[in-house]
């Protein structure tokens, strides 16, 4: 397992675990980051990461991305 921040653009991985406080977990799960979901890294810029998850593109900051283990 590794944090989502280490996933190189263009690579696909499966979400294994979502960490953080309960509010953070709920927020990320509402965006589609649930265990077993496939996530594709699209790009990183200015401290943010753009990923494709469940047929949607989502931008999250690196602190949030560190809480998602793939």
Backbone as a printed PyTorch tensor [residue, N CA C, xyz], in Angstrom:
tensor([[[  0.8440,  -1.1910,   0.0000],
         [  0.0000,   0.0000,   0.0000],
         [  0.8850,   1.2480,   0.0000]],

        [[  0.3720,   2.2760,  -0.6520],
         [  1.0730,   3.5630,  -0.6860],
         [  0.0280,   4.6650,  -0.7480]],

        [[  0.3930,   5.8940,  -0.3540],
         [ -0.5690,   6.9950,  -0.4580],
         [ -0.8310,   7.3640,  -1.9170]],

        [[ -2.0030,   7.8640,  -2.1690],
         [ -2.4040,   8.2610,  -3.5240],
         [ -1.4270,   9.2740,  -4.1230]],

        [[ -0.7820,  10.0620,  -3.2970],
         [  0.1480,  11.0870,  -3.7950],
         [  1.3150,  10.4900,  -4.5710]],

        [[  1.6450,   9.2230,  -4.3560],
         [  2.7610,   8.5840,  -5.0490],
         [  2.3600,   7.9500,  -6.3760]],

        [[  1.0750,   7.9660,  -6.7060],
         [  0.6080,   7.3950,  -7.9630],
         [  0.9510,   8.3470,  -9.1070]],

        [[  1.7000,   7.8510, -10.0660],
         [  2.1320,   8.6870, -11.1910],
         [  0.9650,   8.9500, -12.1420]],

        [[  0.9500,  10.1290, -12.7710],
         [ -0.1110,  10.4350, -13.7330],
         [ -0.2290,   9.3530, -14.8050]],

        [[ -1.4630,   8.9600, -15.0760],
         [ -1.7370,   7.9280, -16.0670],
         [ -1.8800,   6.5400, -15.4680]],

        [[ -1.3980,   6.3410, -14.2440],
         [ -1.4880,   5.0320, -13.6020],
         [ -2.8240,   4.8370, -12.9030]],

        [[ -3.2520,   3.5840, -12.8370],
         [ -4.5160,   3.2200, -12.2080],
         [ -4.2220,   2.3780, -10.9770]],

        [[ -4.9870,   2.5980,  -9.9120],
         [ -4.8360,   1.8150,  -8.6830],
         [ -6.2070,   1.6170,  -8.0580]],

        [[ -6.2630,   0.7360,  -7.0790],
         [ -7.4980,   0.4640,  -6.3520],
         [ -7.3800,   1.0510,  -4.9550]],

        [[ -8.4260,   1.7470,  -4.5160],
         [ -8.4430,   2.3150,  -3.1680],
         [ -8.4970,   1.1650,  -2.1660]],

        [[ -7.5360,   1.1220,  -1.2550],
         [ -7.4640,   0.0730,  -0.2360],
         [ -8.0040,   0.5380,   1.1060]],

        [[ -7.7300,   1.8150,   1.4390],
         [ -8.1260,   2.3190,   2.7530],
         [ -8.2210,   3.8320,   2.6960]],

        [[ -9.1800,   4.3910,   3.4190],
         [ -9.3120,   5.8370,   3.5430],
         [ -9.1330,   6.1740,   5.0210]],

        [[ -8.1400,   6.9950,   5.3290],
         [ -7.8510,   7.3430,   6.7120],
         [ -8.3100,   8.7420,   7.0510]],

        [[ -7.9190,   9.1850,   8.2440],
         [ -8.2570,  10.5320,   8.6870],
         [ -9.3790,  10.5340,   9.6990]],

        [[ -9.7670,  11.7370,  10.0940],
         [-10.8820,  11.8950,  11.0300],
         [-12.1860,  11.4880,  10.3510]],

        [[-13.1920,  11.2580,  11.1550],
         [-14.4810,  10.7840,  10.6270],
         [-15.0580,  11.7280,   9.5700]],

        [[-14.9730,  13.0370,   9.8160],
         [-15.4880,  14.0050,   8.8340],
         [-14.7210,  13.9150,   7.5210]],

        [[-13.4110,  13.7460,   7.6100],
         [-12.5780,  13.6310,   6.4140],
         [-12.9300,  12.3640,   5.6410]],

        [[-13.0600,  11.2500,   6.3470],
         [-13.4330,   9.9860,   5.6970],
         [-14.7670,  10.1250,   4.9800]],

        [[-15.7430,  10.7150,   5.6460],
         [-17.0780,  10.8760,   5.0620],
         [-17.0060,  11.7520,   3.8080]],

        [[-16.2410,  12.8360,   3.8720],
         [-16.0870,  13.7340,   2.7270],
         [-15.5000,  12.9930,   1.5330]],

        [[-14.4180,  12.2480,   1.7720],
         [-13.7660,  11.5160,   0.6880],
         [-14.6640,  10.4040,   0.1460]],

        [[-15.3940,   9.7270,   1.0170],
         [-16.3050,   8.6770,   0.5550],
         [-17.4300,   9.2700,  -0.2880]],

        [[-17.8870,  10.4620,   0.0550],
         [-18.9230,  11.1200,  -0.7500],
         [-18.4040,  11.5000,  -2.1390]],

        [[-17.0920,  11.7030,  -2.2610],
         [-16.4900,  11.9870,  -3.5650],
         [-16.2810,  10.7160,  -4.3810]],

        [[-16.4330,   9.5440,  -3.7380],
         [-16.2830,   8.2760,  -4.4430],
         [-15.0930,   7.4520,  -4.0080]],

        [[-14.3000,   7.9520,  -3.0680],
         [-13.1190,   7.2370,  -2.5970],
         [-13.5300,   6.1950,  -1.5510]],

        [[-14.0130,   5.0610,  -2.0310],
         [-14.3980,   3.9590,  -1.1520],
         [-13.5010,   2.7720,  -1.4560]],

        [[-13.3700,   1.8720,  -0.5040],
         [-12.5210,   0.6960,  -0.6950],
         [-12.9800,  -0.0850,  -1.9170]],

        [[-12.0230,  -0.4370,  -2.7670],
         [-12.3150,  -1.1970,  -3.9680],
         [-12.5370,  -0.3580,  -5.2080]],

        [[-12.6790,   0.9530,  -5.0580],
         [-12.9020,   1.8300,  -6.2150],
         [-11.5960,   2.0140,  -6.9810]],

        [[-11.6890,   2.0430,  -8.3080],
         [-10.5120,   2.2920,  -9.1390],
         [-10.3060,   3.7890,  -9.2960]],

        [[ -9.0660,   4.2160,  -9.1490],
         [ -8.7260,   5.6290,  -9.2590],
         [ -7.5560,   5.7670, -10.2330]],

        [[ -7.6410,   6.7860, -11.0960],
         [ -6.5830,   7.0710, -12.0660],
         [ -6.0230,   8.4550, -11.7790]],

        [[ -4.7170,   8.5470, -11.6350],
         [ -4.0730,   9.8490, -11.4520],
         [ -4.0440,  10.5590, -12.8010]],

        [[ -4.5500,  11.7700, -12.8570],
         [ -4.5640,  12.5450, -14.0960],
         [ -3.3890,  13.5180, -14.1160]],

        [[ -3.2660,  14.3380, -13.0710],
         [ -2.1490,  15.2810, -13.0000],
         [ -2.0050,  15.8350, -11.5910]],

        [[ -0.8730,  16.4630, -11.3530],
         [ -0.6440,  17.1850, -10.1040],
         [ -0.1310,  18.5670, -10.4510]],

        [[ -0.6240,  19.5690,  -9.7270],
         [ -0.1530,  20.9330,  -9.9390],
         [ -0.5260,  21.8080,  -8.7520]],

        [[  0.3740,  22.6840,  -8.3900],
         [  0.1420,  23.6700,  -7.3240],
         [ -0.3780,  23.0410,  -6.0370]],

        [[  0.1330,  21.8860,  -5.6540],
         [ -0.2820,  21.2640,  -4.4050],
         [ -1.6140,  20.5570,  -4.4690]],

        [[ -2.1690,  20.4080,  -5.6490],
         [ -3.4320,  19.6950,  -5.8410],
         [ -3.2190,  18.5000,  -6.7570]],

        [[ -4.1060,  17.5560,  -6.6500],
         [ -4.0370,  16.3620,  -7.4830],
         [ -5.3870,  16.1850,  -8.1650]],

        [[ -5.3630,  15.9550,  -9.4630],
         [ -6.5930,  15.6840, -10.2050],
         [ -6.6170,  14.1960, -10.4990]],

        [[ -7.7210,  13.5540, -10.1120],
         [ -7.8600,  12.1190, -10.3120],
         [ -9.2000,  11.8250, -10.9610]],

        [[ -9.2630,  10.6770, -11.6070],
         [-10.5220,  10.2070, -12.1730],
         [-11.0010,   9.0570, -11.2920]],

        [[-12.2010,   9.1930, -10.7710],
         [-12.7780,   8.1480,  -9.9370],
         [-14.2640,   8.0620, -10.2440]],

        [[-14.7300,   6.8500, -10.4740],
         [-16.1530,   6.6020, -10.7810],
         [-16.6760,   7.5220, -11.8880]],

        [[-15.9630,   7.5830, -13.0050],
         [-16.3530,   8.3750, -14.1850],
         [-16.4590,   9.8690, -13.9220]],

        [[-15.7660,  10.3670, -12.9160],
         [-15.7410,  11.8020, -12.6370],
         [-14.3030,  12.2260, -12.3790]],

        [[-13.9990,  13.4660, -12.7060],
         [-12.6850,  14.0200, -12.3820],
         [-12.8420,  14.8630, -11.1260]],

        [[-11.9380,  14.6280, -10.1820],
         [-12.0060,  15.2950,  -8.8870],
         [-10.6430,  15.8910,  -8.5840]],

        [[-10.6280,  17.1200,  -8.0660],
         [ -9.3890,  17.7570,  -7.6220],
         [ -9.3840,  17.7580,  -6.0960]],

        [[ -8.3170,  17.2230,  -5.5180],
         [ -8.1630,  17.2340,  -4.0690],
         [ -6.7610,  17.7320,  -3.7370]],

        [[ -6.6060,  18.3100,  -2.5440],
         [ -5.2730,  18.7800,  -2.1830],
         [ -4.4280,  17.6030,  -1.7130]],

        [[ -3.1420,  17.8060,  -1.6550],
         [ -2.2090,  16.7240,  -1.3290],
         [ -2.4250,  16.1820,   0.0800]],

        [[ -2.8510,  17.0370,   1.0220],
         [ -3.1120,  16.5530,   2.3770],
         [ -4.2360,  15.5180,   2.3730]],

        [[ -5.2690,  15.7590,   1.5940],
         [ -6.3670,  14.7890,   1.4810],
         [ -5.8920,  13.5370,   0.7520]],

        [[ -5.1040,  13.7110,  -0.3050],
         [ -4.6250,  12.5810,  -1.0950],
         [ -3.7280,  11.6590,  -0.2540]],

        [[ -3.0180,  12.2200,   0.7250],
         [ -2.1700,  11.4040,   1.5940],
         [ -2.9830,  10.4550,   2.4670]],

        [[ -4.2370,  10.7640,   2.6960],
         [ -5.0950,   9.9310,   3.5400],
         [ -5.7070,   8.7520,   2.7810]],

        [[ -5.5420,   8.7440,   1.4560],
         [ -6.0970,   7.6830,   0.6240],
         [ -4.9860,   6.7110,   0.2680]],

        [[ -5.1140,   5.4830,   0.7160],
         [ -4.1000,   4.4630,   0.4580],
         [ -4.5460,   3.5890,  -0.7140]],

        [[ -3.6120,   3.3600,  -1.6430],
         [ -3.9240,   2.5430,  -2.8230],
         [ -2.9540,   1.3740,  -2.8990]]])
